[in-house]
Amino acid sequence: MNKRANRIIVSIIFVLLTAVMTQAQDDGSQAYYCAMDSEVSADAPGSCPKCGMALIQGKRPTRIKVGIFIFNNIQILDFTGPYDVFAFKSKVFEVFTIGENMKPIETSYGLSVNPKYTFENCPQPDVLIIPGGGVSKELEKENVIEWIARTAEKSQYVMSVCTGSFLIAKAGLLQGKSATTYNSAISSLRTLFPDIRVVSDQRYVDNGKVLTSAGISSGIDLSFHLIAKMKGLGVAQEVALGLEYDWKPNSDYVRAALADRKLPRVGKLPEDFDWQVLGTAGNRESWQLSGLLRTDKSIHETMQAIYAGVQADSTWQFNKGFDDTFMLTGWKLDTDGQSWENKISVEKSPEANGYLVKMVLAKN
């Protein structure tokens, strides 16, 4: 082989090596990134200066962006629950908070939280989450409602948690659709947005792109449901196991559907009555509430006070008189095509200065 041929071979090898090195640089295989922070990358191995985790070599995979709107008086679990569920799969989901501005927000229980982005500089979320809590002030802000509507238009999915449904309803995202919300806010959602089919017997509602959950912890279940919808049931189950969460995809637990919602709202008792709940449990068909009522009043005076308190609830009708043996009254309620009976008994407490009160509610 002559010198000219050798030079040609060397030139070809050089070109091939250059092409391979260029390709390696283009696909990011010589770069390093942090799996937990999308803003951290490096040209050499090492640790993330923010979280301390070892950097991963290669091209950063494209993750699904999950943006969570946070605001003053937000309910803590409404946003931290979904945040934890999605963030657990940090290689799949990039989760971040979005505020109206960069000022810290204060939750309904006084926790201070700093948003990562604002309306102006946040990445476009693939999944937009609108939590709830005290939303009345946010409902009055045109820029907030407009931002939700504008951002939702380009998002793949939009989900609300608790009273966050009011915000996406105001943004026009629930028109003609089914939705749910916090149990005590269901009637208000129906009144304010009559074009929405508001349901009270589902933990969450899936309309395709737009999803809503009932109160607080329901947002966690909806987050698992959405992960299963996007990435498969196995991925959602894997996250649930990692979080040690007993996720039941077909659970029929719905707070708004429990029978205690039918219990009479006892009016204000006299100031010298001290009420302590001892137990409250049941299901959709029946409920039992027991408590200790501390007072120096006689049993007859105590029963009269309870009677007056229940009578103040105009939805219940007095059905049976006093039974002097152990002080029992009966009440009847007919509502939504259903008939309910509530029995209230009062007896002297053997261990305290007061009376044991029991309400037993059952559907007829």
C-alpha positions as CSV (number, residue, x, y, z in Angstrom):
1,M,0.0,0.0,0.0
2,N,1.6,3.3,-1.1
3,K,1.7,6.5,0.9
4,R,-1.1,8.1,-1.1
5,A,-3.5,5.3,-0.2
6,N,-2.5,5.5,3.5
7,R,-3.3,9.2,3.5
8,I,-6.8,8.6,1.9
9,I,-7.5,5.9,4.6
10,V,-6.5,8.2,7.4
11,S,-8.6,11.0,6.0
12,I,-11.7,8.7,5.8
13,I,-11.2,7.6,9.4
14,F,-10.8,11.2,10.6
15,V,-14.1,12.2,8.8
16,L,-15.9,9.2,10.3
17,L,-14.7,10.0,13.8
18,T,-15.6,13.6,13.5
19,A,-19.1,12.6,12.3
20,V,-19.5,10.3,15.3
21,M,-18.3,12.9,17.8
22,T,-20.7,15.5,16.3
23,Q,-23.6,13.1,16.5
24,A,-22.8,12.4,20.1
25,Q,-22.8,16.1,20.9
26,D,-26.1,16.6,19.0
27,D,-27.9,13.9,20.8
28,G,-26.6,15.1,24.2
29,S,-24.8,11.9,25.1
30,Q,-21.9,13.9,26.3
31,A,-24.1,16.2,28.4
32,Y,-25.3,15.7,32.0
33,Y,-28.6,16.7,33.6
34,C,-30.5,16.6,36.9
35,A,-33.6,14.4,36.9
36,M,-35.2,16.6,39.6
37,D,-34.6,20.1,38.2
38,S,-35.2,20.9,34.5
39,E,-32.9,24.0,34.7
40,V,-29.7,22.1,35.8
41,S,-27.4,20.7,33.2
42,A,-23.6,20.4,32.8
43,D,-20.8,19.3,30.4
44,A,-19.1,17.0,33.0
45,P,-20.2,14.5,35.6
46,G,-21.0,15.7,39.1
47,S,-23.8,16.5,41.5
48,C,-26.7,18.9,41.1
49,P,-25.9,22.1,43.0
50,K,-29.6,22.4,44.1
51,C,-30.7,18.9,45.2
52,G,-27.3,17.1,45.5
53,M,-28.4,14.2,43.3
54,A,-25.8,12.7,40.9
55,L,-26.2,14.1,37.4
56,I,-27.3,11.7,34.6
57,Q,-25.4,11.4,31.4
58,G,-27.2,11.8,28.1
59,K,-29.9,13.8,26.5
60,R,-32.6,15.0,28.9
61,P,-35.9,13.2,28.0
62,T,-38.9,15.2,27.2
63,R,-41.2,15.2,30.2
64,I,-44.9,15.9,30.5
65,K,-45.3,19.4,32.0
66,V,-47.8,19.6,34.9
67,G,-48.5,23.2,36.0
68,I,-50.4,23.9,39.2
69,F,-52.0,27.3,39.8
70,I,-51.5,28.5,43.4
71,F,-53.1,31.5,45.1
72,N,-53.9,33.0,48.5
73,N,-56.3,30.9,50.6
74,I,-55.6,27.7,48.6
75,Q,-56.4,24.4,50.4
76,I,-53.0,22.8,51.1
77,L,-53.8,19.2,50.1
78,D,-55.6,20.4,47.0
79,F,-52.3,21.2,45.4
80,T,-49.7,19.2,47.4
81,G,-51.6,16.0,46.9
82,P,-51.5,16.1,43.1
83,Y,-48.0,17.6,43.2
84,D,-46.7,14.6,45.1
85,V,-48.5,12.0,42.9
86,F,-47.1,13.4,39.6
87,A,-43.7,14.4,40.9
88,F,-43.1,10.9,42.2
89,K,-42.4,9.9,38.5
90,S,-40.0,12.8,38.0
91,K,-38.6,11.1,34.8
92,V,-42.0,11.2,33.3
93,F,-43.6,14.4,34.7
94,E,-42.1,17.9,35.3
95,V,-44.3,19.5,38.0
96,F,-44.2,23.2,38.8
97,T,-46.3,25.8,40.5
98,I,-47.6,29.0,38.9
99,G,-48.6,32.2,40.7
100,E,-50.3,35.3,39.4
101,N,-46.9,36.9,40.3
102,M,-43.8,35.9,42.2
103,K,-45.1,37.0,45.6
104,P,-45.4,34.2,48.2
105,I,-48.9,33.0,48.6
106,E,-50.5,32.0,51.9
107,T,-52.6,28.9,52.1
108,S,-55.9,28.7,54.0
109,Y,-54.0,27.5,57.1
110,G,-51.2,30.0,56.9
111,L,-48.5,28.1,55.1
112,S,-46.3,30.4,52.9
113,V,-45.4,29.0,49.4
114,N,-43.3,30.6,46.7
115,P,-44.5,30.0,43.1
116,K,-41.9,28.8,40.6
117,Y,-43.3,30.7,37.7
118,T,-45.8,33.5,36.9
119,F,-48.5,33.8,34.3
120,E,-46.0,35.6,32.1
121,N,-43.0,33.3,32.2
122,C,-44.4,29.8,32.9
123,P,-43.9,27.0,30.4
124,Q,-47.1,25.8,28.6
125,P,-48.4,23.0,30.8
126,D,-49.5,19.7,29.2
127,V,-51.6,19.2,32.3
128,L,-53.1,22.3,34.0
129,I,-54.3,21.7,37.6
130,I,-56.6,24.2,39.3
131,P,-56.9,23.5,43.0
132,G,-59.6,24.9,45.3
133,G,-60.0,26.4,48.7
134,G,-61.1,30.0,49.2
135,V,-61.6,30.9,45.6
136,S,-64.0,33.9,45.9
137,K,-61.3,36.5,45.3
138,E,-59.8,34.7,42.4
139,L,-63.3,34.4,40.7
140,E,-63.4,38.2,40.7
141,K,-60.0,38.6,38.9
142,E,-60.5,38.9,35.1
143,N,-56.8,38.3,34.5
144,V,-56.9,35.0,36.4
145,I,-60.0,33.7,34.6
146,E,-58.6,34.8,31.2
147,W,-55.2,33.1,31.9
148,I,-57.0,29.8,32.9
149,A,-59.0,29.9,29.7
150,R,-56.0,30.8,27.5
151,T,-53.7,28.2,29.1
152,A,-56.3,25.5,29.1
153,E,-56.9,25.9,25.4
154,K,-53.3,24.7,24.7
155,S,-53.2,22.1,27.4
156,Q,-53.8,18.4,26.8
157,Y,-55.7,18.0,30.0
158,V,-57.3,20.3,32.6
159,M,-58.2,19.1,36.1
160,S,-59.8,20.9,39.0
161,V,-59.7,19.9,42.7
162,C,-62.4,20.7,45.2
163,T,-63.8,24.3,44.6
164,G,-61.3,24.8,41.8
165,S,-64.2,23.7,39.7
166,F,-65.7,27.2,40.2
167,L,-62.6,28.7,38.5
168,I,-62.7,26.5,35.5
169,A,-66.4,26.9,35.3
170,K,-66.0,30.7,35.2
171,A,-63.4,30.2,32.5
172,G,-66.1,28.5,30.4
173,L,-64.4,25.0,30.5
174,L,-67.4,23.2,32.0
175,Q,-70.3,24.5,29.9
176,G,-72.6,21.6,29.0
177,K,-70.4,19.1,30.8
178,S,-70.7,17.1,34.0
179,A,-68.7,18.1,37.1
180,T,-68.4,17.8,40.8
181,T,-66.9,19.8,43.7
182,Y,-66.6,20.0,47.5
183,N,-69.6,18.4,49.1
184,S,-70.9,21.6,50.8
185,A,-70.3,23.6,47.6
186,I,-72.4,21.4,45.3
187,S,-75.6,23.5,45.6
188,S,-73.7,26.7,45.0
189,L,-72.1,25.3,41.8
190,R,-75.5,24.3,40.6
191,T,-76.9,27.8,41.3
192,L,-74.1,29.8,39.8
193,F,-73.6,27.6,36.7
194,P,-77.0,26.1,35.7
195,D,-75.6,24.9,32.4
196,I,-73.3,22.4,34.2
197,R,-74.6,18.9,35.2
198,V,-73.4,18.9,38.8
199,V,-73.2,15.4,40.3
200,S,-72.9,14.4,44.0
201,D,-72.4,10.7,43.7
202,Q,-69.0,10.6,42.0
203,R,-65.5,11.1,43.5
204,Y,-64.3,12.6,40.2
205,V,-65.8,13.2,36.8
206,D,-63.9,12.6,33.5
207,N,-65.1,14.6,30.5
208,G,-62.2,13.7,28.3
209,K,-60.0,16.7,28.4
210,V,-61.5,18.4,31.4
211,L,-61.7,16.5,34.7
212,T,-63.0,17.6,38.1
213,S,-62.7,16.0,41.5
214,A,-64.7,16.3,44.7
215,G,-63.2,17.7,47.9
216,I,-59.5,17.9,49.0
217,S,-58.2,14.3,49.1
218,S,-60.3,13.4,46.0
219,G,-57.7,15.3,43.9
220,I,-55.2,12.6,44.8
221,D,-57.4,9.9,43.3
222,L,-58.1,12.0,40.2
223,S,-54.3,12.4,39.8
224,F,-53.8,8.6,39.8
225,H,-56.7,8.3,37.4
226,L,-55.1,10.8,35.0
227,I,-51.7,9.1,35.2
228,A,-53.4,5.8,34.4
229,K,-55.2,7.5,31.5
230,M,-52.0,9.0,30.1
231,K,-49.4,6.3,30.9
232,G,-51.3,3.1,31.8
233,L,-52.8,1.5,34.9
234,G,-49.5,-0.1,35.9
235,V,-47.6,3.2,36.1
236,A,-50.4,4.6,38.4
237,Q,-50.3,1.5,40.6
238,E,-46.5,1.8,40.8
239,V,-46.8,5.4,42.0
240,A,-49.5,4.4,44.5
241,L,-47.2,1.7,46.0
242,G,-44.3,4.1,46.1
243,L,-46.4,6.6,48.0
244,E,-47.9,3.9,50.2
245,Y,-51.3,5.0,49.2
246,D,-54.3,2.6,49.2
247,W,-55.6,3.6,45.8
248,K,-58.9,2.0,44.8
249,P,-59.7,3.0,41.2
250,N,-63.3,1.8,41.5
251,S,-63.9,3.1,45.1
252,D,-67.5,4.2,45.7
253,Y,-66.5,6.5,48.6
254,V,-68.1,9.9,47.9
255,R,-68.4,12.3,50.7
256,A,-71.4,14.1,49.3
257,A,-73.3,10.9,49.0
258,L,-73.0,9.8,52.6
259,A,-76.1,9.6,54.8
260,D,-74.8,12.1,57.4
261,R,-75.5,14.9,54.9
262,K,-79.2,14.3,55.8
263,L,-78.8,14.6,59.5
264,P,-80.8,17.5,60.9
265,R,-78.8,20.7,61.5
266,V,-79.3,21.3,65.2
267,G,-79.8,24.9,65.9
268,K,-77.6,26.8,68.5
269,L,-77.9,25.1,71.9
270,P,-77.9,27.2,75.1
271,E,-74.5,28.5,76.2
272,D,-74.4,26.2,79.2
273,F,-74.4,23.1,76.9
274,D,-71.1,21.6,75.9
275,W,-71.2,19.1,73.0
276,Q,-68.4,16.6,72.3
277,V,-68.7,14.1,69.4
278,L,-67.9,10.5,70.6
279,G,-68.5,8.7,67.3
280,T,-69.8,9.4,63.8
281,A,-70.0,6.6,61.1
282,G,-72.2,5.1,58.5
283,N,-72.7,4.8,54.7
284,R,-75.0,6.0,52.0
285,E,-78.1,4.3,53.6
286,S,-77.7,4.9,57.3
287,W,-75.7,6.9,59.9
288,Q,-75.1,6.9,63.6
289,L,-73.9,10.0,65.5
290,S,-73.2,9.8,69.3
291,G,-71.9,12.4,71.6
292,L,-71.6,13.7,75.2
293,L,-73.7,16.7,76.1
294,R,-72.3,18.3,79.3
295,T,-74.9,20.3,81.2
296,D,-76.4,20.8,84.7
297,K,-79.9,20.8,83.1
298,S,-82.4,17.9,83.8
299,I,-82.9,15.2,81.2
300,H,-86.3,16.7,80.3
301,E,-84.8,20.2,79.8
302,T,-81.9,18.7,77.8
303,M,-84.4,16.9,75.5
304,Q,-86.5,20.0,75.1
305,A,-83.3,22.0,74.0
306,I,-82.4,19.3,71.4
307,Y,-86.0,19.2,70.2
308,A,-86.0,23.0,69.7
309,G,-82.7,22.8,67.9
310,V,-83.9,20.1,65.4
311,Q,-87.2,21.8,64.9
312,A,-85.3,24.9,63.7
313,D,-84.3,22.7,60.7
314,S,-87.4,23.2,58.6
315,T,-86.6,20.1,56.4
316,W,-87.3,17.7,59.2
317,Q,-90.8,17.0,60.6
318,F,-91.6,15.8,64.1
319,N,-93.0,12.3,63.9
320,K,-93.1,10.7,67.3
321,G,-93.5,12.1,70.8
322,F,-91.3,11.8,73.9
323,D,-90.8,8.4,75.4
324,D,-90.4,9.0,79.1
325,T,-88.6,5.7,79.6
326,F,-85.4,6.8,78.0
327,M,-86.3,10.0,76.2
328,L,-86.7,9.2,72.5
329,T,-88.0,11.3,69.7
330,G,-88.6,10.4,66.1
331,W,-88.2,12.7,63.0
332,K,-89.1,12.2,59.4
333,L,-87.6,13.7,56.2
334,D,-88.8,13.4,52.6
335,T,-86.4,14.7,50.0
336,D,-85.3,14.0,46.5
337,G,-87.8,11.2,46.3
338,Q,-86.4,9.5,49.4
339,S,-87.8,9.0,52.8
340,W,-85.6,9.1,55.9
341,E,-86.2,8.5,59.6
342,N,-84.0,9.9,62.4
343,K,-84.3,8.7,66.1
344,I,-82.8,10.8,68.8
345,S,-82.2,9.3,72.3
346,V,-80.9,10.9,75.5
347,E,-79.7,9.1,78.6
348,K,-77.7,10.0,81.7
349,S,-74.0,9.6,81.2
350,P,-72.5,7.3,83.9
351,E,-69.0,8.8,83.7
352,A,-69.6,12.6,83.2
353,N,-71.9,15.4,84.3
354,G,-74.2,15.3,81.3
355,Y,-76.0,13.0,78.9
356,L,-75.2,10.6,76.1
357,V,-77.0,11.6,72.9
358,K,-77.4,9.3,70.0
359,M,-78.9,10.0,66.5
360,V,-79.7,7.0,64.4
361,L,-80.5,7.9,60.8
362,A,-81.8,5.4,58.2
363,K,-83.4,5.4,54.8
364,N,-86.9,3.9,54.7
